[in-house]
Amino acid sequence: MKVEINEIDARNEVTKLLNDFDVDYCSDDISQLREKYPGYVAMYTKFIFNPEIAIRGINPSWFIGKEPLSTQDKEEEVLRVNSLRGLHDLNAYIDYPEAKYHGGVKRTFKNIFDIAELKYTDDEIGMWIKENVVGWNNCFIQTGSEGIDNLYKDAAAIDRLNYNSSCIDLIKKSVSVAKKLERLMQPKIIIYAGLDSAQENRWTKQKYKTLESIKSSPKLTSWGGKAIGVKHFSYNDKPSVREFQIIEAMQEK
């Protein structure tokens, strides 16, 4: 069923969802989890209502493009992560290009414009992405090289020690908010980056066991958009496969 919502109400609801998550993440109940996972990022981009494209991943890695080991790198990583709290006007894919995932996003759209014989400069490609692409993950908590599976294990272990479910509940809340962001912003195309992202959302693991099966089964959204699953942007795909998937979705929207 299509959900009717206007831009002002959508922005207000997104603001409330992100603020509520921030309060929960900063609460005393999550202090032990924060010791190991001290950062989170919800929106990678500014809020855009009914954008051309939304990119969905699993959870954040490093925004400086590598594990921060030196004091300088740690300070820069914290600065970048904190800059993406709540609603903001940044675009992590463009403003923080060192991350392999971000570079893959920009390179993919450059290839799309090249295929379409649009002679965009590097700056023009960046500006197009900033004005037309939104992005966020299924889980907002940053794990770096630890990965999402270890996050769940650590959260469950802390909850067992404390005889509660606060940490797992926070992860579940993140997943719930991520799904609500789709409905509120209503992108024309949702791109799920990688098998895990796709299976966590619109393609069940039982029926769609491989990324190839997902690639051949695009979905329609309740607001009239289209959802596709592509190879993760951190990794190269066969020549132009990912690009033509996106081009086809854009032509059919």
Phi and psi in degrees as a GROMACS rama.xvg file:
@    title "Ramachandran Plot"
@    xaxis  label "Phi"
@    yaxis  label "Psi"
@TYPE xy
-72.1041  132.69  LYS-2
-97.671  119.626  VAL-3
-86.7516  124.86  GLU-4
-152.214  145.827  ILE-5
-99.0892  168.628  ASN-6
-63.3884  -41.2122  GLU-7
-64.1684  -47.2584  ILE-8
-64.256  -38.3539  ASP-9
-63.6763  -46.2211  ALA-10
-61.5649  -42.9974  ARG-11
-62.5776  -40.977  ASN-12
-69.1802  -40.4394  GLU-13
-61.623  -44.3361  VAL-14
-57.0788  -45.9148  THR-15
-63.9854  -43.998  LYS-16
-60.7311  -44.1749  LEU-17
-68.9673  -39.5969  LEU-18
-65.2419  -41.2672  ASN-19
-63.0292  -40.7815  ASP-20
-64.4868  -40.5877  PHE-21
-60.9444  -42.1986  ASP-22
-60.6981  -44.5703  VAL-23
-66.5687  -41.6004  ASP-24
-64.2221  -34.4521  TYR-25
-88.6967  2.23011  CYS-26
-73.9669  159.779  SER-27
-61.543  -30.4412  ASP-28
-62.6374  -21.934  ASP-29
-106.714  6.39121  ILE-30
-57.9189  -39.0521  SER-31
-69.7145  -36.0352  GLN-32
-68.7723  -37.9724  LEU-33
-65.1121  -27.4621  ARG-34
-61.0854  -36.5647  GLU-35
-93.9052  -32.2947  LYS-36
-124.43  80.7132  TYR-37
-82.4544  1.62173  PRO-38
-133.72  155.906  GLY-39
-148.507  153.693  TYR-40
-137.535  126.921  VAL-41
-92.4051  -79.8894  ALA-42
-84.1249  126.462  MET-43
-81.2302  -13.6507  TYR-44
-137.939  173.903  THR-45
-71.1606  163.181  LYS-46
-71.2924  127.735  PHE-47
-132.473  125.073  ILE-48
-83.5369  131.049  PHE-49
54.9962  51.0296  ASN-50
-71.7208  164.486  PRO-51
-61.6615  -42.6143  GLU-52
-144.068  139.68  ILE-53
-118.799  136.407  ALA-54
-110.839  126.785  ILE-55
-118.354  125.793  ARG-56
-113.56  -159.442  GLY-57
-98.1662  -59.7864  ILE-58
-162.544  161.316  ASN-59
-71.2237  144.942  PRO-60
-107.02  -141.725  SER-61
-89.0843  135.176  TRP-62
-89.4326  -9.03022  PHE-63
-94.9239  -0.653812  ILE-64
90.981  1.89255  GLY-65
-161.086  166.008  LYS-66
-66.5803  127.049  GLU-67
-77.7244  109.275  PRO-68
-107.393  -40.0433  LEU-69
-78.51  161.535  SER-70
-59.3359  -42.4885  THR-71
-62.6335  -44.0863  GLN-72
-65.5652  -40.6007  ASP-73
-62.43  -41.9272  LYS-74
-66.0461  -39.6304  GLU-75
-67.7248  -39.652  GLU-76
-61.9189  -46.5423  GLU-77
-61.1547  -41.9617  VAL-78
-59.8276  -44.3973  LEU-79
-68.7961  -43.7308  ARG-80
-61.3395  -46.0755  VAL-81
-66.4602  -27.5447  ASN-82
-68.1418  -16.6477  SER-83
-103.035  13.8238  LEU-84
-70.8895  143.324  ARG-85
58.7792  -153.048  GLY-86
-84.2947  139.851  LEU-87
-151.56  179.835  HIS-88
-113.134  14.9248  ASP-89
-88.1813  166.757  LEU-90
-134.658  103.084  ASN-91
-59.5135  -31.666  ALA-92
-61.4724  -33.0182  TYR-93
-101.677  -43.8028  ILE-94
-75.4013  -24.1903  ASP-95
-124.693  70.9159  TYR-96
-75.7346  -9.10182  PRO-97
-66.2899  -29.7533  GLU-98
-63.6684  133.191  ALA-99
-57.67  -40.9738  LYS-100
-60.8311  -43.6036  TYR-101
-66.5313  -41.9383  HIS-102
-61.6097  -36.3934  GLY-103
-65.7174  -36.3557  GLY-104
-63.2792  -51.506  VAL-105
-64.2355  -40.4619  LYS-106
-63.0494  -39.0713  ARG-107
-61.6228  -44.9834  THR-108
-71.7916  -31.8181  PHE-109
-60.989  -43.8309  LYS-110
-63.0629  -38.1742  ASN-111
-62.5647  -44.5257  ILE-112
-66.3435  -35.6725  PHE-113
-64.5486  -42.9327  ASP-114
-61.5838  -38.1663  ILE-115
-80.6133  1.33656  ALA-116
58.6316  38.4536  GLU-117
-98.9982  117.936  LEU-118
-85.9292  67.9597  LYS-119
-84.3924  139.865  TYR-120
-76.3876  169.759  THR-121
-58.9611  -41.6726  ASP-122
-66.7627  -37.8391  ASP-123
-67.5796  -36.6694  GLU-124
-63.7288  -45.1238  ILE-125
-60.1402  -41.7221  GLY-126
-66.7999  -39.424  MET-127
-61.0638  -43.9058  TRP-128
-62.9059  -42.7593  ILE-129
-61.8292  -33.9866  LYS-130
-94.0423  -9.99364  GLU-131
-129.768  -9.34763  ASN-132
-121.199  130.518  VAL-133
-114.263  164.177  VAL-134
-162.913  147.896  GLY-135
-163.906  174.465  TRP-136
-112.84  169.846  ASN-137
-68.324  -40.1556  ASN-138
-121.845  133.57  CYS-139
-85.69  -19.443  PHE-140
-73.5298  128.345  ILE-141
-79.2746  128.504  GLN-142
-116.993  -13.2446  THR-143
59.9016  -131.582  GLY-144
-79.0687  -7.75969  SER-145
-66.0481  -40.626  GLU-146
86.6752  160.817  GLY-147
-67.5801  -34.4568  ILE-148
-63.0389  -41.8287  ASP-149
-67.6583  -33.4955  ASN-150
-60.4264  -47.0226  LEU-151
-61.8145  -42.3686  TYR-152
-63.05  -45.6241  LYS-153
-66.1305  -40.3442  ASP-154
-62.6927  -43.4966  ALA-155
-64.7232  -39.4505  ALA-156
-64.9128  -42.5112  ALA-157
-64.2407  -42.0222  ILE-158
-62.0107  -39.4034  ASP-159
-63.3773  -40.6437  ARG-160
-64.6941  -33.6143  LEU-161
-98.2115  1.51883  ASN-162
55.085  42.3387  TYR-163
-147.977  -172.933  ASN-164
-127.778  25.264  SER-165
-59.9201  -43.2713  SER-166
-70.7275  -46.1955  CYS-167
-64.3599  -37.4584  ILE-168
-62.5193  -35.9437  ASP-169
-64.8543  -43.0035  LEU-170
-62.5388  -44.1668  ILE-171
-61.9452  -37.2398  LYS-172
-64.7213  -40.5787  LYS-173
-58.4025  -47.2264  SER-174
-60.6017  -40.9601  VAL-175
-65.3021  -44.5297  SER-176
-62.8481  -40.7381  VAL-177
-58.4388  -40.91  ALA-178
-69.1998  -37.3445  LYS-179
-67.1419  -32.6102  LYS-180
-60.8144  -36.3157  LEU-181
-59.3602  -50.9658  GLU-182
-64.0142  -35.7687  ARG-183
-77.2063  -37.9704  LEU-184
-90.7802  -23.0766  MET-185
50.5125  61.4953  GLN-186
-65.4044  150.465  PRO-187
-70.4699  -34.8011  LYS-188
-135.016  131.812  ILE-189
-108.688  126.012  ILE-190
-107.968  114.825  ILE-191
-91.0003  119.084  TYR-192
-89.0622  102.049  ALA-193
99.0104  161.161  GLY-194
-60.7897  -46.2784  LEU-195
-61.9795  -43.9325  ASP-196
-61.3076  -43.6054  SER-197
-64.8864  -45.8797  ALA-198
-67.9877  -28.1201  GLN-199
-74.6018  -10.2569  GLU-200
-122.267  -72.5582  ASN-201
-115.232  -8.84596  ARG-202
-124.635  114.409  TRP-203
-70.0319  144.477  THR-204
-62.4715  -33.6713  LYS-205
-64.3036  -39.1511  GLN-206
-94.2006  -35.8171  LYS-207
-115.612  92.6519  TYR-208
-88.1922  -16.9881  LYS-209
-129.568  158.071  THR-210
-65.7887  -32.846  LEU-211
-61.0531  -39.6075  GLU-212
-67.718  -31.9128  SER-213
-73.7386  -41.1711  ILE-214
-56.0463  -35.6747  LYS-215
-88.2959  6.14805  SER-216
-133.812  65.5523  SER-217
-61.6308  153.222  PRO-218
-116.7  155.638  LYS-219
-98.6923  144.317  LEU-220
-94.1697  164.347  THR-221
-68.3166  -19.2789  SER-222
-99.271  9.49731  TRP-223
94.9677  11.5734  GLY-224
-91.5374  -171.788  GLY-225
-131.214  143.277  LYS-226
-121.166  132.886  ALA-227
-132.785  156.255  ILE-228
-113.693  130.652  GLY-229
-126.981  167.094  VAL-230
-63.2172  142.114  LYS-231
-52.3732  139.352  HIS-232
-67.8549  -13.8241  PHE-233
-75.5557  -12.1489  SER-234
-123.964  147.287  TYR-235
-72.5462  141.199  ASN-236
-103.278  173.517  ASP-237
-58.317  151.331  LYS-238
-47.1595  116.406  PRO-239
69.0508  5.07851  SER-240
-62.9417  -50.6643  VAL-241
-62.5352  -41.5796  ARG-242
-61.9366  -44.8679  GLU-243
-70.4339  -28.9917  PHE-244
-59.5896  -46.2853  GLN-245
-69.7906  -41.9416  ILE-246
-59.2121  -46.0366  ILE-247
-60.5443  -42.537  GLU-248
-64.9918  -39.164  ALA-249
-66.3346  -35.7121  MET-250
-72.6126  -26.6595  GLN-251
-95.2815  -10.6314  GLU-252
